[in-house]
Amino acid sequence: MSKIQAIRGMNDILPADTALWQYIEQVVSQIVQGYGYREIRFPVLEQTQLFKRSIGEVTDIVEKEMYTFTDRNGDELSLRPEGTAGCVRAAEQHGLLYNQQQRLWYRGPMFRHERPQKGRYRQFHQVGVEAFGMTGPDIDAEIILVSAALWRALGLQHAVRLEINNIGTSEDRKAYGAALKTFLLSHEAQLDEDSQRRLHSNPLRILDSKVPQTQAILADAPKLSEYVAEETAVHYQALKSLLDANGVTYTENSRLVRGLDYYNNLVFEWITDELGAQGTVCAGGRYDSLVAQLGGRGTPAVGLAFGMERLVLLLQSAGEVPASLTQPLDVYLLGSEGVPQSALMMLAESLRQQLPRLRLAMHCGGGKFNSQLKKAYNSGASAAVIIDAVKGDGLSARLQRLDDAGDTFELDEAGLLVALRRLATPDASA
């Protein structure tokens, strides 16, 4: 009988990797809470119409990438391909948006049926940060500052760069789209296949093409900045002033558009050169019409999202993984021959209660002493604690370093506590 394998593009995250994921999640949680954002959680499965109305029916996501099916009741459902639409739906449904300001964030798996490659999978994990009910450029700047704070906390500020653009209102983009289409029709035969298809459905997406020949044609195309309304240009200029005042370096990219139809005015991307073609590690922008598109009252909004998988790869590529995460244990506890297992277990529980940050594994399963010590060396712990005797008034123990030196120290109970307190990992969760 053949073994059952994971679905292609839906990956297991093994114990050797989860410590890094947990570290990132802890840092993210601290950063966003520091800016006053509260976590919201919503289902991975939604009505398909939610994504058609928000993302756009002529986008690649809706046309080719969503996991969609009809359930037993005849309802068309989809696994969420991104988080903003579900966040808006949940917040609107539960009365969090009308005449209110909300700062929300979320995390969890998303699903897109595309060709798996490094940093891009069919099940991937995103963190999103969304702000509702605020119209000014100050909240746009705050969203960008949240992401900048994250890069500093992770030591990645040297590995990313910020690109921004003003894509105007939907009316601005319609006028620009018509002009762009007229220009590109005269070059249609020279466009790549994807761009030829987009020319008749969503010409602005051609600006995002990575094909050199198409990019060369776009060099002479009309500029979006020539079509944006004065009001959005003023808003955009105020945003840039706020970024300048807060020391945020950015580049203006006139061809930057997002693959989701609901954006207006500000769009931005944080890009890295560390990950090859998959250079975007965080992106977002303003989406003032989305709440109304989904049936609510008009609500200004702005947000961002980043993929956990790409952030993990970036930390590894940039050499910014904390050394403590590569060591799964602080201590491996075992006993000499004749020491009762019940006494070891009681000691282990006592040590965990007194030193809640200590990562301690107790040997289970019996075996000869040398076999137990071998398991200690294979555990990844920095030291083994060997209990030689347990007495009514204390214990006799040895602490043996599990490195090349292998130094051993004889300790009583008080000395053992002192030694283990030094070994306890400072950033391990209590």
JOSULJO-V789735 format. One record per run of one state. SS is the DSSP state (h for helix, s for strand, l for the rest). FROM is the first residue (numbers start at 1). TO is the last residue. If there is no record, write none. Layout:
ss->[SS & SS]
from->[FROM & FROM]
to->[TO & TO]
//
This chain:
ss->[l & h & l & s & l & s & h & l & h & l & s & l & s & l & h & l & s & l & s & l & s & l & s & l & h & l & s & l & h & l & h & l & h & l & h & l & h & l & h & l & h & l & s & l & s & l & s & l & h & l & s & h & l & h & l & s & l & h & l & s & l & h & l & s & l & s & l & s & l & h & l]
from->[1 & 15 & 35 & 38 & 40 & 45 & 48 & 56 & 60 & 66 & 68 & 71 & 76 & 80 & 84 & 94 & 102 & 112 & 117 & 118 & 120 & 121 & 123 & 133 & 137 & 155 & 161 & 167 & 170 & 186 & 188 & 191 & 193 & 200 & 203 & 209 & 212 & 219 & 224 & 227 & 230 & 246 & 251 & 253 & 264 & 272 & 280 & 287 & 290 & 294 & 301 & 308 & 318 & 323 & 327 & 329 & 336 & 341 & 355 & 360 & 363 & 369 & 379 & 381 & 392 & 394 & 402 & 408 & 412 & 413 & 424]
to->[14 & 34 & 37 & 39 & 44 & 47 & 55 & 59 & 65 & 67 & 70 & 75 & 79 & 83 & 93 & 101 & 111 & 116 & 117 & 119 & 120 & 122 & 132 & 136 & 154 & 160 & 166 & 169 & 185 & 187 & 190 & 192 & 199 & 202 & 208 & 211 & 218 & 223 & 226 & 229 & 245 & 250 & 252 & 263 & 271 & 279 & 286 & 289 & 293 & 300 & 307 & 317 & 322 & 326 & 328 & 335 & 340 & 354 & 359 & 362 & 368 & 378 & 380 & 391 & 393 & 401 & 407 & 411 & 412 & 423 & 430]
//
